Amino acid sequence: MFRRSPSRSIKVEVFAKTDLGKTRDHNEDRFLVADLTRREASLQPAVRTHQVGNRGSLFVVADGMGGAAAGELASEMATETIYREMIRALAEEPQVTPQQFAARLKGAVEAANAQIHAYAVAHPDVRGMGTTTTAAGLLGDHVFLTQVGDSRAYLIRNGQAVQLTKDQSLMQRLVEAGELTEEEAAKSERRNIILQALGPDARVKVDLTHQELRRGDILVLCSDGLSGQVKKEEIAAIASQERDLRTACDRLIALANERGGPDNVTVVVARFDGDGLRPAEGDAEVGHQVYPLIDTETSTEPVPVYRGSPPPMPVARSRWRVVALLAAAAAAAVALYLANRSQ
């Protein structure tokens, strides 16, 4: 149950960092850390440690793709649009409820998709550009998460990390279908093929979930430059051991780079405290929990799951239908759409 009392405080300490990695020649990742109540997005001390106000807080990680400057532009547009849309939408609400907040967060991500797509259509030199986006909005004792692509959010409680988001990727669908184990998926040459991104299509399905926070919880958002090289147990150990969040970010990025640093690496680490949160002791569900919007809003349907052979034939000219996941034609179509995330 959502709890928020004016007399009870919730404090967040947060830091974020992005790094080029060891093999890329430019950084297409972006992050955003914002206090929505004070309308300030920065890593200045007033934002790095703040009381969560009645408009909440916002953390975003975006991993761009598209080659040249296109991916960098897409991730920048995503973070800026989501922040701008949240400020605009929440300003129109006299009192922000959890339903309103969650709906506005989902709407802000959809607005970012529309803006990136429209820009790419108007500028053929960057057509096909896109970005993954994991956005976490904090209101009261709940964090609401929107997911497009394969950047991730983890919750660390009592030293244990649980992934809150589900990758919208080929490998995730095969794992869910029982075709691969998580270990096999992690080693697959196709592990970087994702099924959605902001920008390439005019419409996008946003996975909207939520999680109740407890005192001492740590939220980690990261691009796959980190999650692809550093196990969640290692992320939990470093984030739990390091009291200084800047040092925690430095150590996580350094570990990814020690293991080759094949991609840009971005991480946001936030720690929560205050008497507005319940203690971490006791049973509490942690994980991927769909948040059902009501009234005129509806929760987003999940990306379809591949359920065995033989798969159906893909619809002509459609690169985004999750069909024939094991067929070479579908893999080629998805790879073409994402330009193999290596251009």
C-alpha angles and dihedrals in degrees: 000000000000112000128190127157125178089221094054122075132213117197125198127196112192141171133173139189139179127202136191094231124215104288110033123088095211138021117249095173124101135182136191131200117186144169100215094192093058091034093231127136113187146093092254116132093258090062099034088064117024145141112251106248133203091277094050133217134283134213123181136180119188127183111198129209137182107090132261108027095329098093092044090052093047094052091046091050091048097053094042095046094048091050094045093047093049092051091048096045097044092048088065093056116085090201121012115226124194090252092052093045094050092046092049091049092052090045092051091055091048089050090053090052091051093049095048092046093049091049092051092049090052093047111047092187089071099033111143095030116144147153140214114236134197111181124182120194118193120206121163111320095336133083117207117205132201118194132195117161129348108310107117148221122209129187116211115201124170090350095306122114123214123184109237097187132059119225112243089218141124092247094051091054092049091049091050090048090053093243094118138020120236089251092053092047092052091056097042120118087225096055091112095058109109129190100215140026136165111266113020095084130040091233131040135187110232118205106222118194139156142208133194111233126221131200111285096017118148122209119202122191117185146162120243088260084080104030091047092058106027123056120231090244089058091047089052093049095050096042091048096045098046114075090186108072094202089059090047091055091047092051094047093050092045090053092051090050093047087059093055103285092229093172142026111286124217130171137174118194120190127178122198131209142150141099090278088076127070118239117270093241120103135038117316131159113246124182144054104350118171113227110220113216115210139203109025092348122084130193115253118261113239121252107272116267123230108236107185147299141346095040122203121261114265119254112255115272092000113126097172107057110108097232134131092013093174095043118100092230093059093045090050092049093051091044090051091049092053094034083232087288088266103094 
